[in-house]
Amino acid sequence: ADAGLQGAWDCVATCFFMDTAHNIVEYLEVLAHCLKDGGLWVNLGPLLYHWADSHTYLDTDELSIELCMEDVERIAEGLGFVFESRSMVDAPYTSNCKSMARHEFRCRFTTAVKRAPPPP
């Protein structure tokens, strides 16, 4: 993460984003790096992941880490996040309210505060 962004943000919102990572742990580390102590992370989205078979169509050996939500949240807690709320919500996606067809995701909605590290 960019050293100039350490502790630069009061709040970061991620929406349908976390599962775009090859390595979701790196995303969590960047969030922890960029948020101020006491900063808020708001997240909404599914964990669908896109990379399990990427070795079949990309010219790279980069592997994907595809964790369940409980593991993602446990790792976030290890990075200093304290979850204030956790819920599941239905989120329409590319839907037309006048159509008979509807695409909807069951998403995790969380808010978490980055706590200050304990004094040495």
C-alpha positions in Angstrom: 0.0 0.0 0.0 1.1 3.6 -0.7 2.8 5.0 2.4 1.3 8.4 1.7 -2.2 6.9 2.2 -1.5 5.4 5.6 -4.3 6.5 7.9 -5.6 8.9 5.2 -9.3 8.0 5.2 -12.1 8.4 7.8 -14.3 5.9 5.9 -14.0 3.4 3.1 -17.1 1.9 1.4 -16.8 -1.3 -0.7 -19.8 -2.4 -2.8 -19.8 -5.6 -4.8 -16.0 -5.3 -4.7 -14.3 -7.6 -2.2 -14.7 -10.8 -4.3 -12.9 -9.2 -7.2 -9.5 -9.9 -5.6 -7.2 -12.8 -6.4 -6.1 -12.4 -2.8 -8.8 -10.9 -0.6 -6.4 -10.8 2.3 -4.4 -8.1 0.4 -7.6 -6.1 0.0 -8.1 -6.3 3.8 -4.6 -5.2 4.5 -4.9 -2.2 2.2 -8.2 -1.2 3.9 -6.5 -1.4 7.3 -3.6 0.6 6.0 -5.7 3.4 4.5 -8.2 3.9 7.3 -7.5 6.1 10.3 -7.7 4.6 13.8 -11.5 4.9 14.5 -12.2 4.9 10.8 -15.3 3.1 9.4 -15.4 0.4 6.7 -18.8 -0.2 5.2 -19.2 -3.3 3.0 -22.0 -4.7 0.8 -21.7 -7.6 -1.5 -21.6 -11.3 -2.2 -18.5 -13.5 -2.2 -18.8 -15.0 -5.7 -15.1 -14.7 -6.6 -14.1 -14.8 -10.2 -10.7 -16.4 -10.3 -10.9 -20.1 -9.5 -10.3 -21.2 -13.0 -8.3 -18.2 -14.2 -5.3 -20.5 -14.8 -7.3 -21.8 -17.8 -7.6 -18.4 -19.5 -5.0 -16.1 -18.2 -1.2 -16.1 -18.9 -0.3 -16.0 -15.2 0.4 -18.4 -12.4 -1.4 -16.2 -9.9 -3.7 -18.3 -7.7 -6.9 -17.3 -6.1 -7.7 -17.3 -2.4 -11.5 -17.9 -2.0 -12.5 -17.6 1.6 -15.9 -17.9 3.2 -17.4 -14.8 4.8 -16.6 -16.0 8.3 -12.9 -16.4 7.5 -12.8 -13.0 5.8 -14.3 -11.4 8.8 -12.0 -13.3 11.2 -8.9 -12.0 9.2 -10.3 -8.5 9.3 -10.6 -8.7 13.0 -7.0 -9.8 13.2 -6.1 -6.7 11.3 -7.8 -4.5 13.9 -11.4 -4.3 12.7 -14.2 -4.5 15.2 -17.6 -5.3 13.5 -20.5 -3.1 14.7 -23.1 -4.7 12.5 -23.4 -7.8 10.3 -26.5 -8.8 8.3 -27.6 -10.5 5.1 -29.6 -8.4 2.6 -31.1 -9.1 -0.8 -29.6 -6.8 -3.5 -31.2 -6.6 -6.9 -28.5 -6.5 -9.6 -29.0 -5.2 -13.2 -32.7 -5.5 -12.6 -35.5 -3.8 -14.5 -38.4 -3.1 -12.1 -40.9 -3.4 -15.0 -39.5 -6.8 -16.1 -40.8 -10.2 -15.0 -37.1 -11.4 -14.8 -35.0 -10.4 -11.8 -31.5 -11.1 -10.8 -30.8 -10.8 -7.1 -27.8 -11.5 -4.8 -27.9 -12.5 -1.2 -25.3 -10.1 0.2 -23.4 -9.5 3.4 -23.7 -6.0 4.8 -21.2 -5.1 7.5 -19.9 -2.0 9.2 -16.6 -2.2 11.1 -14.4 0.3 12.9 -10.6 0.1 12.7 -9.4 0.1 16.3 -6.1 1.7 17.3 -3.3 -0.8 18.0 -2.6 -1.2 21.8 0.2 1.0 23.1 3.6 -0.8 23.4 
